Amino acid sequence: MATRHDEPTVTVWSDIGCPWAALALHTLHVAAERRGLPLLVDHRAFPLELFNRQSTPKFIVDAEIVVIAGTLPELGWQRWRGPDWTYPATTLPALEAVQAAKDPAIGGLWGSDELDGALRRAFYVESKCISVHPVILDIAEECTHVDAGALAKALARGEGRAEVYEQWRTSQGPPIQGSPHLFATGGYAAHNPGVEYRWSAPPRVGGFPRLEEYNPVWADELLDIVRSRSADTDRS
């Protein structure tokens, strides 16, 4: 699908293994679909494992999934159902694939966003190991706007890796506070929008996350902003 210049675009910095980012993207896409608005998402990597110098601990992700899915069962998320040895040890290959898919010959922003969503669904709903290239490529085969064969060749050449590392270096700057952080035209910026949560104690000593509030209205407010800016650009 060709990209039109008048389509609203939101830049999202995130890690695919971050449940809060998956929640924000789900909310944004649902709001756009409900309103019948086209929406482009330009994904940028915020690789938590590079920041933390370790894989994101499964017990933290599990606890966050439970508290989010318990509040919003419509997400369809499941606790990890595969053997522990199949749990993704890294999300870098998935993040690289999303960046590689931005190539217009592979999928462009539409294909990249579709692949990102499919990878998140594979992890949070289907318990698939998105650390493994064959799994990633099987998922890409199901994406309408992704040329999975071209993606396979790109990943074999190492495409997407340099972009992930460059984005990691950029995301160390103060404007980007974590995963997810959303930016849009007109100066819009929001880190983990709509969410109020806290840990009862540090997770390593047995704490649990508590979702105090989730207000999805932020997605409609963001869509109003980008739609208004797009209309202003059309008139100029």
SVG drawing of the C-alpha trace seen along z (x, -y; Angstrom):
<svg xmlns="http://www.w3.org/2000/svg" viewBox="-16 -28 41 55">
<polyline fill="none" stroke="black" stroke-width="0.4" points="0.0,0.0 1.5,-3.3 1.9,-6.0 0.1,-9.2 1.6,-12.4 -1.7,-13.4 -2.0,-10.3 -1.5,-11.1 1.7,-9.7 2.6,-8.9 6.1,-8.0 6.3,-5.4 9.4,-4.4 9.0,-1.1 10.1,2.5 8.0,5.3 8.5,7.1 7.0,4.2 3.3,4.8 2.6,1.1 3.7,0.4 1.5,3.1 -1.4,1.7 -0.8,-1.8 -0.5,-0.6 -3.7,1.5 -5.6,-1.5 -4.4,-3.8 -5.2,-1.4 -8.7,-0.5 -9.5,-4.2 -8.4,-4.9 -10.4,-1.9 -13.5,-3.0 -13.3,-6.4 -12.4,-5.1 -9.2,-7.1 -6.0,-6.0 -3.1,-6.0 0.6,-5.4 2.9,-4.4 6.6,-5.0 8.1,-2.5 11.4,-3.3 13.2,-0.8 13.6,-1.4 15.5,1.9 15.1,2.5 17.7,5.3 20.4,2.9 19.5,0.3 19.4,2.9 22.2,5.1 20.1,8.2 17.0,9.8 13.8,8.3 12.9,10.7 10.0,13.0 8.6,12.6 8.2,8.8 6.6,9.2 4.3,11.9 3.1,9.7 2.5,6.8 0.6,8.9 -1.7,10.3 -2.6,6.9 -3.2,5.4 -5.1,8.3 -7.1,8.7 -8.3,5.1 -8.8,5.2 -9.7,8.8 -10.7,7.7 -6.9,7.7 -7.0,11.5 -3.6,11.8 -2.5,15.0 0.1,16.0 3.0,17.7 1.7,21.2 4.9,22.7 7.7,24.4 10.0,22.0 12.9,22.9 10.9,21.4 10.4,18.0 12.0,15.2 15.4,14.4 15.7,11.3 13.5,9.1 16.3,7.6 15.6,9.9 11.9,8.8 12.8,5.1 15.2,5.5 12.6,7.1 10.2,4.2 12.9,1.8 13.9,3.8 10.2,4.0 10.2,0.2 12.0,0.6 9.3,-0.2 10.4,2.9 9.4,5.0 6.4,3.2 7.0,-0.5 5.5,-2.0 2.2,-0.1 4.0,3.2 6.3,2.4 3.3,1.5 1.4,4.6 4.4,6.8 4.9,5.1 1.3,5.7 1.5,9.3 4.7,9.9 3.1,8.5 0.0,10.7 2.3,13.7 4.0,13.0 1.1,11.9 -1.7,14.1 -0.1,17.1 3.1,17.6 5.4,17.7 9.1,17.3 9.7,14.1 13.5,14.3 13.8,16.8 14.0,15.7 12.0,18.6 9.2,17.7 9.4,14.1 9.2,15.0 6.3,17.3 4.5,14.4 5.5,12.1 3.9,14.5 0.6,13.7 1.0,10.0 -0.8,8.6 1.5,5.6 4.8,7.5 6.9,9.3 8.1,12.1 10.6,13.4 12.2,9.9 12.2,9.6 14.0,12.9 16.8,11.7 17.0,8.4 17.4,10.1 20.1,12.4 22.0,9.3 21.7,7.9 19.2,5.2 17.5,3.5 20.3,4.0 22.1,0.8 18.8,-1.1 18.0,0.5 21.3,-0.4 21.2,-3.9 17.7,-4.3 18.9,-3.0 21.6,-5.6 19.1,-8.3 16.6,-7.1 19.2,-7.7 18.5,-11.4 16.2,-13.1 13.2,-13.7 12.5,-9.9 11.6,-8.7 10.9,-5.0 8.7,-2.4 6.3,-3.5 6.9,-7.2 4.7,-8.7 5.4,-11.7 3.3,-13.5 3.3,-16.7 2.7,-20.0 4.9,-19.0 2.8,-16.2 4.7,-13.9 3.4,-11.4 5.1,-8.6 2.9,-5.6 -0.3,-7.7 -3.4,-7.1 -1.7,-4.8 -1.4,-5.3 0.3,-2.3 2.7,-1.5 4.6,1.5 3.6,2.5 7.3,3.1 10.3,3.6 9.6,6.7 12.8,8.4 11.6,8.6 8.2,9.9 6.3,6.7 3.3,6.6 2.2,4.0 -1.1,2.3 -3.0,0.6 -4.6,-2.4 -6.3,-3.7 -6.3,-3.4 -8.1,-6.1 -8.0,-5.4 -9.4,-8.9 -5.8,-10.0 -5.9,-8.1 -8.9,-10.1 -7.2,-13.3 -4.0,-12.3 -6.0,-11.4 -7.7,-14.8 -4.4,-16.5 -2.8,-14.7 -5.9,-14.9 -6.1,-18.7 -2.5,-19.1 -3.0,-17.0 -5.9,-19.2 -3.9,-22.4 -1.1,-21.0 -3.7,-20.2 -4.9,-23.8 -1.4,-25.4"/>
</svg>
